Amino acid sequence: MIVIVEGIDRVGKTTLINKIVKELGFIKYEGIEKYDKINSKNFYLTQRIETEKLFAATSVLKAIDKMKGNIIIDRFHVSEYVYGLCERGYFNSECFEVDDILGSLNTTLILVRPKDIKQSIKEHGKDLYRHSLLFENFCQETSIKHKIICNYDNLDYAFNKVKEEM
């Protein structure tokens, strides 16, 4: 089983992931790195590297799925899509191809929504409204059949759904 946990900063993703790892024995994989600022010299290089990382990681996920392993990923293709648009200024259409591949595997996508977007913004120090909206929109259109949407107050709900799906 592959579980991908997505959402803006400061919403409880790590808390949920740590509980799933500790109590259900999932292996944790750190997803796509985010670059808050890039300059024009490395814009296309960064986009290409991120795209290559997505496809390489997806190949690994296919192998894990065949082995019937359990892995949880802290940010992956949805974060690349959102942060690519919001932070790096590019549209990475390959995120949708990766999403289609993940939709054919035993994948669960968890979106952890902000409990209080204003508080999340305050704690992060940056406007995250657009980020949050893009996460919501992508998760509405995803090819991944198993979706769990929660916030910090109902992380146990998400945990129990993952446990049921195992």
N, C-alpha and C positions, 0 to 999 in steps of 0.2 A: 504494500500500500504506500502510496506517495501522498503526503499532505503538504500543501503549500500555504503558508500563512502570510497574508498581505495586509496592508493598511498604512496609514500615515504614521509618523513618529509619535511616540508617547501615548499609545492607546492600549498596550498590554500584550503585544505580540510575543515578546520574550517571556513574559510570565506564563502564558499559555504553552509556548513551546517547551519551556523547562519542565512543566508539569507532565506533558506528554512524553518527553524523553525519560524523565525519572520514573513515572508510574506505568508507562506502557512499553518502555524499552525501545523506542524509536531511535534511530541514528540521526543526529542533527547535521544538516548541511547548511553552511552559510551561503546565501544566494548572491545575487548581483551586487557588486560594490556600487555605491553611489558617489558621484562626483558633483559637489555643490557648484563649483565654478570651473569652467574650462575656457581656454582662449582659442582664437580662431586657428592657431597653428595645429592644435591637436583635435579639433572638432571631428573631422571625418575619421581620423585614426581611432578616436575614442568610440565612435559609433560602430566602426568595423570590429573593434576588439570586443565590445559588449555583445554584438550580434554573434560573433564566433563563440564567445563564452556560452551564450544561450543554447546554441546548437550542440556544442560539445557536452554541456551538462545534460541536455535532453537525451543524447545517446547513452550517457551513463544511467539516466533514469529508466530508459527502456530496458537496459540490462538488469537493473535492480528489480524492476517490475517482473521480469521473466524469472528471477530467482525467488520471487514472492517475499522480498525483504520489505521492511517498514522503514521509511525515511521521512523526516520532516524538514522542510526547507524554510528558512527565515528569509523571505523576500525572493522573488524570482522574476518571471517574465512580466507580470503585471507592474511590479515596481520599475522594471526597466522601461516599460511603456510610459508610466506616469512621470518618473524622474527624467526620462529622456525629453519629454515635452516640456516639463516645468523648469528643470534645472539646466539642461544641456541644450535646449532649443532645437531638438530634432524629433522627427516622427519615425519610430522604428517599426515598420510594418511586419518585420519578421516575428515580432511578439505574437502576432495572430497565427502565424504558421506553427510556432511553438505551442500555442494554446490548442490548436487542432491536434497536434501530436499527443499532448497531455490528455486531451479529451478521449483519446483512444486507449489510454492506459487506466489503471485503477488509481485514479487521482481524486483527491478531495481538495477543494479550494476553500480556505477560511478567510473571510474578510472581517477584520476586527475594526469596527467603526469607532470613531471618537465618541466617548460618552458625553463630552462637552467640548465642542470644537474650539470655542474661545479659550478654554483652559489649555487645550493641547497647543494652540498657537502661542499662548503666553509662555508655556513651559519650553517650547521649541525655540521661540524667538523669531519666528518667520510665519508669514501668512500661508496657511495650508488649506484654504478653502478650495482652491482649484485642484490641488492634489486629491483631496477627499472626494470631490465630484468625479474626477477621472477614475479613481479606484471603483467607485460605485458603478459608473457607466460600463467599465470593462467587465466587472463581475456580473452585470446584467446580461452581457452579450457573450460570455465565455462559452466555449465548447465543452468545458468540464461539467459533467452531469451532477456530481456530488458537490454541493455548495453549502457552506455554513456561514451564516452572517450573525455576528454577535458584537457585544461591546464589553468593556472591562467588568461591568456588573454581572454579566452572564457568561463568563469564560468557562464555568463548569458545564454549562449547556453544550458548548462546543467540544469540550473534553469528552463528555458522555456520548455525543454523536460519533466522534472518532472511535471511541471504544466499541460502540455498537457496530460500526462498519468494518471492524477488523475481522 
